[in-house]
Amino acid sequence: MRRVAVLGAGPSGLTAARYLKQAGFEVMVFERYHHVGGTWNYTDETWMSEDGRPVYSSMYQNLFVNLPKELMAFPDFPFHDIEGSYVPSKEVLKYFDNFTDAFDLRKLIKLQHHVENVRPCESGWLVTVTDLTTMVEHSFEFDAVVVCTGQTWCPLYPDVEGRSFFRGRLTHAHEFRSPEPFRNKRVLIVGAGPSGHDMALHISYVSKEVFLSRKELKPVEGLFPDNVTEKPLLTSLSEYTAHFSDGTSTDVDEILYCTGYRYRFPFLSPECGVTVDEKYVYPLYLHMLNINKPTMLFIGVSYNACYSIMFDLQAQWVTAVLAGRCTLPDAETMRKEEAEYMEKQRAEAVHPHVLMNHQWEYFKKLEEMSGAKTMPPVYMKMFDDVASDLVKDLQNFRKNNYMIIDNENYKKI
């Protein structure tokens, strides 16, 4: 097995290309954009690009990261020299540019190549792409395929009663680029994850009022400016009014859904043996290996984790599997383990691919199976601490700065 296709040149695709190249594989990376970095590429376009294909980036203007750069970087490739721990998105894009050049990956990447179809063939996998500079379609054969196309581009909307009757504007975080369209409006934001919090803050600076609806109402005093009101679960809509689970209602002009994304891999043919629904991709062993066809692997399906560590370890595990250095259970055992894990997730009312409470245990398993270097404990300590800062002081947490001292310790400076 020598030829491997990597689909996507975002963070997960780049780190996959790095380790596969180092292991001696012949790697070809297909990237739809004209630049590496995936979703970190900003575009004014929201739904469809000029070539009639979907826009995959959900990046918005003036975004600053919500994790310090010390945690955004891969463990053995520090961020370039820049003041402050919380940096603008353009610096993250620069980081991935530097990463690409440091590991001599640019020559492996076919930019502006849109993946149209992936299907099994006699030699392994047939990948059909369109060169967007010429609009000519090409097909390539590979021994293995690694899917690194991300999961933040196909919006997921809640099924809210009366949604079709609402006369204001309905949008999704995927199309948010600037708070300006919400100026002097009464805005309802549905969903209080990191994006919901951040967009509520951005919009509050220009809007008349912001209402932030969350499943469980646990207001934190001083978290938002005075013109932001936290509300419980949105239960229904009428022409101009939002109704909530506590019996209250309020008139709004605009609704912005920050309700996440659904999984979509439209290029995968049915013969690939993977089932994709809104919240679950299966059967995947450890969120990565296609149990039905184990030369197809995914990086980045799992989420709510320290992504730099997750992408790095998943890429090392994928490489070890394809290189034959990782001993896998038989298919029946893998199916059983996947079923048991998913049952545990359901029992805890957790999304099937959310790692959060299990991420460190999961990372340790990947290390042991792949022979990867042990993750420095400082990442675990720092991640758990800074994640709590965000929910305690949304308006000021980005003023904090950090320094990693060694593998065990860091300090706030």
ZIJOMO-V860576 format. One line per field, one symbol per residue. phi: phi as a letter, one per 20 degrees, with the letter a starting at -180 (. if undefined). A space follows every 50 residues. Layout:
phi->???
//
This chain:
phi->.cecedeodegffffffgffffenfedcddcfeebfolffeebffdecef endfeeedfcfmfdfdcfgfefefgdcffffbfneedfgfffffgffffg ffdlegfedeflcefebcbfbgeqcdddcdffecmeecccdcebcdecem bccdgddfeegngfefeeedccggdfcbfgfegmdeddddocegfgffff fgfffcefbcddecfdecfdfnfdffeddecfgfdaccgccdddfenebb ececcdeddncdfbcfeefgffnddcdgcbdbedflmcefffbfedcccn ffblbffffffffffffgffffemedeeffgffffffffffffffffeld ggdfeifdffffffffgffemffffggfffffgffffffgeebgfcffef ccceebfdcbbec
//
